[in-house]
């Protein structure tokens, strides 16, 4: 599945983004919404599409901020995944 197909399949998760802007969302937004609102299968598919190194980059950018939009459990999961597979 391509990134564009994945975004289209999960467009319902991007509830507050204008419909015409959804195809152009950044990886940061994509990761945030999939981890917070998607299923475990969505998370696994996302990682296949963007790769562990890109997930690690997004995670490091998020953890450098004081305020984040991630559920604490999802941020912890992302940290565990990147520590194990992208280190």
Buried (B, 14 or more C-beta within 10 A) or exposed (E): EEBEEBBEEBBEBBEEBEEEEBEEBEBEBBBBBBBBBBEEEBBEBBBEBBEBEBBBBBBEEBEEEEEBEBEEEBBEBBBEBBEEEBE
